């Protein structure tokens, strides 16, 4: 059975089996795989469907799109080990067991249920609790007395020891600096953890180390994401076994653990894998994100002459704490990047004020921006009268310049009155007031925008010489219940509004005279006491069997 291996941007891990012929992925509760913590995921983001050719991944018109192996895709047949990115969540499509080099296969958590009785007589070693507040990690140069050049003193042996300490301290400082400087540029969560383990091995002499991430399911799920060996030749020889007893203690007690001889540590009674692995020294530190343990870093040594010390544990904890801040910053940076993408897309058709409300709004506000929603809105249509004849009289480049000038003027007016630019239609513009966010004065702002368009156009035309480059516009406005949201096919989605009120607004614009603003009955009811209105009367429009009542804004 194929599955999806998932690691979220905040470090949570799970394996999701694809047990049905079709599964959906998104933030909605009705999805098979629900990603509720990722704001960049749409409610119905993507689906995976079993076909005769294989498993087909299809983007369901999501706002932030779907990537496979770092390429944007609409629909693609998945292959084993394909990397899928949905929002800020990374998944891997698996159809078979992972290769032996993967962390999941090279590291096995044992249940430790039947530890041999003859190994229960063991000694107690110092606890890892409280170690993070003990001696400092580095030694100040000012605390050392180095010999003068060419002079051998009785303290030379101490000086040599101090020099080694200083050398190691400098290396420690360098590693901590590298973690702060280099890792901030890494956005991939797994790569971040791998680089973290590389830095740990630079300053701590271990035979092998690993990093596990906790899951978010009901059961305590642990997923190995990094396994590192001191000797690369050893990594494919034997599967490493790690005690679930020890890992659970680190997670549940939220404390680091150090033992100079894991085979003789009473805290690990019942930990069979410690005996089988013949670990001589081990230490484990929790990996934090905010106040939650999201994983465990473990280091082990099988050499009798290489016992970990409390300083080693403090260093491991320090790197873990430093990395926790990096992970949090990486998550914030990714969130900022997603918000910038969202903002840049919204700014193309929404006013800056509305964009700010959406980006800084509640989770529900962000969720509802692009999802199809029924609401009351006022729709404005405007276009240039006889633009085809105008375009025949002037060069194409000048036609383009005239349109751009006109569209810029109209768009600025729409945004100034908190409207939404729905689309450009040839030489026309469609705008919406009330979507994606309704306001009580939507109709009033639509009328104000229309009147300003007429006034600005008159000023624009007054500056043009001759009649060949002058034009008039007509405007139609209507109010009613519409459906607003991302609408279209999986291959092309646009934010728009649909419904009969939209059609009526378009028909009103088509029967308007030069520079005339026509409005429908519902718009009139909403603004009749605020503007000078002239009743035109019932009018027959295309597509409607019955006449509609029409009014003019003077």
N, C-alpha and C positions, 0 to 999 in steps of 0.2 A: 504494500500500500504506500503510495507517495505521501509525502508530508512537507510541511513548511516549518523550517527552523527559524525562529524569530528572536531578535534581540532589539529591544526598543532603545530610543536615544537616551533614556534614563537608566539603562542597564538591566532591565527586566528581561528574562529569557523564558522561552517555552517552545515546545514542539507540538505542532497542530497537524494531526493526521487528516488527509483528504479522503474521507470515508464515503462521500457522496459523489454522484456524477457531476454535480455543479455546486460550488460554494461561492458565497459572496463575502467580500472583505470591505469593511468600512467602520464608521463610528456609530451607525444606527444599531439599535438593540436587536433588530430583526436580522442582522447579518450573521453569517455562520462564524466568521472570525471578526470579533468586535475590538476595535482599537480606540477605546474611549479616551485615552490620555493624550492622544496626538491631535493637536488642533489643526494640523495641516492635512488631515485625512477627511475626505468627504463622507457624508452619511452612507452613501452607496458608492464606494470608490472603484472597485474592480471585482471581477469574477474569474474563477478558474473552472473550466468546463471540460469534461472528458469527451473526446471525439475519436473518430476512427484513426486519425493521424497522431493523436496524443492529447496531452493536456493543454488547452488553449486559454491563455490569459488575455482578458479583454478589459480595457479601461471603460468605465461606465459614465464617461463625461465628467470626470472629477475635475475640480478646479485646479489642483496642483499637479495633475497628470500622474502618470505611472512610468517608472523607469525599469528596464531590465538590462543588467550589466552596464549601467550608467548611460543608457540610451533611452530617450523618450519613445514609448511605443503606444500604439492604439490596440493592436491585437497581435499576439505572437505565440507560437508553439513553444512550450517550455522544455528545456533540457535539464538533465541532472546537474546540480550545482549552479544553476542560474541564480544570479543575485537580483532580487526584486526590491525596489524602493518605492514605498507607498507613503506619501507625506514625509515624515522624518523617521519612519520605521523601516528597518532592513530585514528582509526575509531571504531565506535560501530554499529553493525548490529541490527536493530530494526524492529520487525514485528508487534508490538502493542505499545500502549501508555506505557510510562515508569511507574514504580511503584511510589506510592505516595511519597516515601521517596526521590526521585530524586530531584535535584535542579530545574530542568525545570518545575516540577509539583508543587513544594512547594512554588515557587515564580512566580508571574504573573506581567508583565508590563502592566499598564493601559494606555489608550490613552488620558485620561483627557480632553475629548472634551467638556463636558457640566458641568462645575463646577457651583454649585448653586450660584445665584447672592447674596444671603444674606451673603455669606462668603467672599465677595470681599473686605469688609472693614477690612483690616488687617494692622498690623504694620510692619515696616522695621527693620531688624536685621543686624548686621555687616556682610559685605561681606567676602567671603573666600579669596579674592585676596590679595596677598602680605603677607599672614600669614607665609609663609615658611621662610621669612627673618627676622621675629621678634624675640622675646625673646628666649633664649636658652632653650633646653628641660630639661637639668639636672642642678642641683645646686652643686657647688663645696663645698666640706667639709670645705675648708678654709674660705668660706664666712659665716660660721655658728659659733655662740658662744654658745657652750654647757656648762651647769653648771658643777661645780666641784662635785666630788662624795660626796654625803651626804649633799649638800648645796642647799637649796631652795631659788631661787631669784625671783625678780619681773618679770623677763623675762621668767619664766618657761613656761607660756602659749605659748609664741613665740617659745621657744625652742622645745616644744612638736610639734608645727606646722612644724617647720623646720625639725624635726626628721621624721615626716610623709612624708615631701617632699623628704627628703634624701632617705627614704625607697622606695618611689615610683621611684625615679630617679635610684636607684640601680636596681630596677626591670626592668626599661626601658632599662638600659644598658645591663642587662642580656638577655633580649629579642632580642635586636639588635645583641648581640653577637651570640645568638643561631641561628638567621636567617643567619648570615654569616658563622657559622661553620657547623651547621646541614644540612641546606638546600642545600649546595653545593654537598652533596652526593646523592641527590634525582634527578633522571633523568626523572621520569614521571611528565609531566606538571601539570596534575590535582592534583596529590598528593602534588606537590610543592605549589600550590595555597591553598589547604586545610590546610597544615601545616602553611602557612602564616596567615590564618584566626585564627587558634588556638593561635598563638603567639599574635595576636592583642587583643584577648579576655583576655589574661593574664594581660594586663596593662590598658585596657580601659573597663570600666564597661558599657556594652551595653546589651540590651534585645535580640536583634538579629542583625545579620549582613549578608551581602551577597557579592558575587563577580561575576560580569558580564564580559563577554568577547565580544568584538566587532567582527563582521563578516567581510568577504571580498567581499561580493556581492555588487550589484548595490544599493540595498536598505540597510538602516541602520539596520543591524541584530544584536541583542543582545542575548547572550545565558548565562543563569545562570549556573555556574559551582560549586559554593559553597554557601550553605545556612547554617548558624549556629545560634543556639538558646542558650541563657544563661541557660535556663531550658530545658533539653532534653525532658521532659514530654510534653512540649508545641509544639514540632515541628510537630507532626502529627495531631494536633487539627484543625488548620485552615490554609488555603492558604494565604500567605502573598502577599500584593499588593504594588508594588513600582511604583512611578510616573515616567513615561517616560519623562515628562517635565524636571524633575530635572536631570535625567541621561543624557539627550541630552545636557543640559546646561553645565554639567561637561565635556562632550566629546568635544563639539564644541568650548566652551570658553577655554578649557584646564586649568581649575582652580578648586581648591577645594572649597567646599561649607560647611559652618557651620551655623546652626540656632539653637537658644535656644528654639524656639517654632515654629515648622514647620507650625502649624495651623495659625500663625500670621506673616508670612514672605511674604512681597509683591512680592518677586522674584518668588514665586510659584503660582501666580494668575493662575487660571485655572487648577491647579493640584488637581483633584478630589480625587485621591487615598490618598493624604496626609490627607484630611479631614476624609475619610472613615476609614483609618487606625488609626486615632487619635494619630498621632505621636507627642510627646511633644518636642523631641530634635533629631536632625539628622545631620549627616555629611557625606560627600562624597568626595573621593579623586580619581584622575585619576591614573591608573596603566600604567606605561610607558614601552616601549621597544624602545631604542634609542630615536628618536624624534617623535614617534608615540604613541598615546593613544590606547592601546589594550584592555582596560577594565576599570571598575570602582569598587572601594571598597566602600561599604556603611555600616554605623552603625546607629542604631536607638534605642531610649529609649522612653518607654511609661510611665515612672514614673515622676511625677512632681518634685520629690526631686532629680532627677538625670539628671541635665542639662550638656550637653557637653560644654567644654570650648575651647578657642583658643589653649591652650596647648595640649588638646586632638587632635585637628585637626592637629597641627604641628607634633604631634607624629604619627598620621595616615599617614601624608604625608611623614614623615621620613621613616616609615616602607615601604611605597609604593616605595620610591626612593631606599631604600636598597634592596628591593625585585626585583626592576627593574634590578639592577646590577647582582643579583643572577640569574635572568631569562636569562640575556644576557650571563652570564658565563656558565650556564647550556646548552644553545644553542651552545656556542663555544666548550664546552667539548664534546657534542654529535657529533658535526661536526668533531672534532679531532678524536674521536673514530671511526667514519665512515671512515675517511681518513686512519686510521691505518689498518682497516679491508681491505679497498681497496688496500692499499699498500702491505699488507701481501699476498693477493691473486695474485696481479700482479707480485710480486717478484718471484713467482714460475715459471714464463715462460717469463718474460721480464728482460732486463738488468736494473741495478739500475739507469742509466742515463735516460732511457725511462720512467721508473716508476716515477721518479722525474718530468719529463716533463708533464706527464699525471696528477699526483696528484696536482701539482702547476699550471697547465695550465688553460686555459679559460673554461667557462661553456660548450662551444661547443666542446672543446677537450674532456672533461670528458664524455659528452653525447655520443660522437662518438666512444668511446673506444670499447665497446662491441656490438654496433649495427652493423648488417650486412652492409658492405660497399664495393663497387667495387673500386679496386685500382690496381696499378702495383706493383708486388712484385717478389722477387727472392727466390725460394724454394730450400732448400738443403736436400737431403736424404743421410744418411750414415748408413751402417750396418757392422757387423762382418762377414767375410767370413767363411763358414763351422762351425758356432758356435755350431750347434747341435752335430757334431762329437766331438768337443772340450768338450762339457758338459758331453758326455758319458765317458770321460776318467778321470774326476776329481770329487771329492765329491760335492754335491749340495751346501753346505755352501761356498766352495771355488769358485764355479761358481757365486754365489751371490756376493762375494767380488770382483771378477774380473769385473763383470758388473758394480757394483757401482763405482769402480775405473775409469773404462772407461767412464761411463756416467758423472761423476764429471768432468773429464778432458774435455770432449766435451762440456758440459754445460758452464763451465767457459770460454771456447774459444768463444762460441756463444755470451755470454753476453759481453765479452770484446770487441767484434766488433759490439755491439748494435743490435744484432739479437734477435729474439723471439723464445723461445723453444716451439714448437707446441705440440709435444708429444714424448713419448718413444714407439716404436713399437717392442715388443719382444727384440731383441738384436740391434735394429736400432733406429735412432734418426731422427726426422723431425724438421727442423728449417726454419724460415721465416725471410727474410730481406725486410722491407718495410711495415710491418703490426705490430701494428696498425697505425704506422706513416711512411709515405713515405719519403725517402731522395734521393737525386740525385745520391749518390754513393752506393746504396743498392747492386747492382751486384758486385761492386769492393770489398765491405766488405765481401760479401759471399765467394768470391774467396780467400781472405786473410784468412778467418776463415777456409776454407777447407784445404789450404796449411799448416796452423798451426796445424790442427788436424793430418795431415799426419806426420809432423815433430815430434810432441809430442808423437805420437804413436810409432814411430821408437825409440825414446829415452826410452819410457816405456818398449818396448820389449827387448831392449839391456840389461836391468837390470834383466830380467828373465832368470833363468837357465833351460836348456833343451828345447826341442821343443814342448812338450805336452801342455804347458801353453802359448805358443806364438800364435798370430793370426794377420791377416791382415784385412784391411777394404777397402771398395770401396765407392765412392762418386759420386752422380749425382746432377747436378745443372741446373735449368731452370728458365727463366724469362717470365712474361706475366701478363695479366689482370686476376684477381681472385676476388672472393667474400670472405671477411674476417669479422669475427664476431662470436657471440655466435650462434652456430648452433647445432641442435639436436631436441629432443622431450621435451615437458614440464617436463618430469620426469628427464631428464639428458641433460644438456647443456654444451658444450665445446667450448672454443675459438679455431678456426682453420681457414684454408683457403681452398676453394674448387674451382675447375675449371680445364680445360684441361692442363694448364701449370704445375699444381701439378702432374697430372698423368704422364706427360712426364718426369719430374724430377725423379719420382720413377722408370720409365722404364730405364732411363739413368743409374741410380745406379745399376739396376739389370744386365746390360750388361757390366759394368765396370770390369776391371781386378784388381787383388790385388794391393791396394794402388794407384789406378788410379782415376783421377778426370775428369769426362766427363761433358761437358756443351752443352746446346742447342744453336740454332741460335740466339735468342734474347739476351741471356747472352753474347754470343761472340761479337755481335755488340756493346754492352755496355762497354766491357772491352778489346777489341782487341788491343788497343794501350798501355795497361798498363802491360800486362803479356806476357810471352812466350806461344804461343798457337800453337798446331799442329792440322791440319785438318785431321780428320779420314775419313770423307765422309758420304754419305747417309747410314743409317742403318734402318733395319726393326725391329720394337719393338712391343711387345705384346699390342694389343688393338688399334693399329693404322693401317688403311688400306694403307696409303701412308708412304713411307720412310721419316725419318727425318734426317736433317744434324747434324752431331755430331763432336765436337771438344774436344781436350784433353788439360788440363792445365799441362804443364811440370814442 
